[in-house]
Amino acid sequence: MNFDRPDTGTTNPPALSSLRATGDWLTRLPAANPQQAQAELQTQLTLLARHTLGAGERWAILEVLRGPLLAIQDDMTQRFAARALPLTPPEKAALESTQALWQAWLTNHLHCLADSESLPATQAAAIAQRVLALLADWQYTLLCAQQLPPAIYWRQLNQIFMRIEASALATVPVNDPLRHGSLAVSPLAAFAECHLLHTASPFELPTRYMAWVARWARRWGSKLALLTAPPEDIRTHAHPLWVDLASDQPAGYLPRKTSDGRWLDTTELRRSINTRIELLGKGRAPADLQLGDDVTQPAAGELLHRLLLRWCRGGVPREQNRQGLQDPQQAACEFVVGLDNVHFQLSGRRLFQPPTQDDASLRRQREELETFGGRRHTQVNEAAEDVPLEHGELVVDSRLADASSGGMRLTRPLGGSTRIGAGMLIAVRHPPAAEFTVGAVRWVLAADDKTMQFRVKLFQAAAHPVAARLLDPETGPWQPCLLLAVMEGEKRKHDIILPVGSFRLGREIEVMVHSAGRIRLTHLLDRGSEFEYCSYEKSSPPRM
C-alpha cells in the first residue's frame, strides 16, 4: 500500500482524460474477461493518477468508472477467496493484480480529496466518503485472501479521517447508490465500517458468514456516533470502541491517554442488534429484518450474538485456560492434513487398501490388525520410505502459539508444498505426546509475507482408521474413514468421520475394522470442506 501522490503533468495522457472519452473507452472494456479488464483499468488509472486534472473533473470520471470497477474486483476476488495457504501462483497473481487496481483507484481519489477544498461541501463530503468506502472494500479483499491490513493501512485511514473531521465533513450526509441504495450515508459511517469489520474478526468465520458480516458492517456503520470523550454514564450506553487517530492501530476497547482519541458509540447499534435477535427468536425470517435474502437461521442469530459481544460489549473474554508457550522446544509440533493423509498416518503410514470379502483375506487382515494395530498411531512401518510424499506428508516445521482445552493455535512458515485451509481435517502431535489428536482447521491467516497461523478445534476422542462404504441407495466403494471413541461421563460412544457428502439421516454404512458391521447415521455433528463428523446408532456394529 502506498498513500503518496505522484506528481502530475500533461504528457502521456490516458484514454480517460475527459468524461466523454471515459464513456467511449468503457464501451470497449472487455467486461466478459475480468482479468483483461482489470489490467486495462489499472493501466489507465495509473496514467490518470499522473495526469493533471481538476478535482471536479477527475471526480466525475471516477464516478463513471466506479460501477464497472467494483464488479471486476468482485469477480477477481473469487479467484483467491477462502483458498488454502499458501496461495498457488495463479491465486497469488489474482490477489496482486486486484491490490494493484485498488492502489491506482486510491491514488486518484487521494488527488480528489487533496484538492477538494475548492468544491462545495456536499461534493467534498462525497469524495471523503468514497475514499473511506474504498479502504473498507480493500480491507474486505485482504480478508478474503486471509490477510489482515498492515499498520500503514490503519495509520492512513485514521489520518484521513482526522483531516475529514477537521474539515467538518465527517457527518455530512451524501448519496452512495452503489453501496447504500437510496439511503444517505456519511464519511463517518464508512470510517466506522472499517473498524467494525476488523473488530468482528471475520477471518475466523466461513466465507459465507464473512460476507454477511461485511454487509452488516456497511449497513450499520451509520448507527455509530463519534464522541471526543467517553459516555458520562456507561450504564446507559453500550461499551464503545476507542481509536487513536494518531496511531497505526485499529479500534479497540481500552482507551489510552492521548489528545487524538475518539470513541465510537455503539449504543444505537446494540439496540438494533438486540431487536433483531429478539425477532429472530420469535420466528421472523432474516430477510424480513433486512439481514439479506441469503441469510438463514439459526446461523443469523448465532452470528448476531457474536457481533454483539465484539461490537457492543467490550469483546470476547480470553479463555482462562489458554496458555502461550515460550520455550521453542516445548512449542514444536507436527501435523498432517486431509482425511486420506490422516488415515494414512494413523494406519502406521500404510496406503489404504479396500477390504476384500473372501474368508482368507479377511482372516489375513484380522491377523495383521491384531499384530500391528497397537502401534499404528505411533510407528512407521518398514515400507514407509517407498511411499510418495504426497501420501501423508508429515509437517514438522510448525510451532504451538497457544492452547486451550478445546483447541490450539499454530504457526509455521508460509511456504512449502503442504497447503492448509479452513475446514480441513488435521491430526496434530505435540511432543512428548506419542499419539496424534484429530481435529478440524477452523481458520487460517497469513500473518505476514513469511508466516502463517491457523487455529485447530480438537476432537476429544481417540481416532481409529477404518474402511467404510455407503449401502444406500446403492453399495459404494470402500473409502478411508475414522472411528472416534468419545467418553461422555462414564460411558463411551462412537462417532465416525466420513468423506463430505456422506451424511443422510438414517443412511446405513458398512464399516470394516476387525470384522464388517453396519451402522445407521443419526446426527451430523460437524462438517468441513472434505469431511463429515457424524454420530450413529448400532445396526450390526463392527467389532473394535
Buried (B, 14 or more C-beta within 10 A) or exposed (E): BEBEBEEEEEEEBBBBBBEEBBEEBBEEBEEEEBBEBBBBBBBBBBBBBBBEBEBBEBBBBBBBBBEBBBBBBBBBBEBBBBBBBBBEEEBBBBBEBBBBBBBBBBBBBBBBBEBBEEBEEEBBBBBBBBBBBBBBBBBBBBBBBBBBBEEEBBBBBBBBBBEBBEBEBBBBBBBBEEBBEEEEBBBBBBBBBBBBBBBBBBBBBBBEBBBBBBBBBBBBBBBBBBBEEBBEEEEEBBBBBBBBBBBBBBBBEEBEEEEEBBBBBBBBBBEBBBEBBEBBEEEBBBEEBEBBEEBEBEBBBEBBEBBBBBBBBBBEEEEEEBEEBEEEEEBBBBBBBBBBBBBBBBBBBBBBEEBEEEEEEBEEBBEEEEEBBEEBBEEBBEEBEEBEEEBBBBBEEBBBBBBBEBBBBBBBEBEEEBBBBBBBBBBBBBEEEEEBBBBBBBBBBBEEEEBBBBBBBBBEBBBBBBBBBBBEEEEBEBBBBBBBEBEEEEEEEBBBBBBBEBBEEEBBBBBBBBBBBBBBBBEBBBBBBBBBBBBBEEBEBBEB
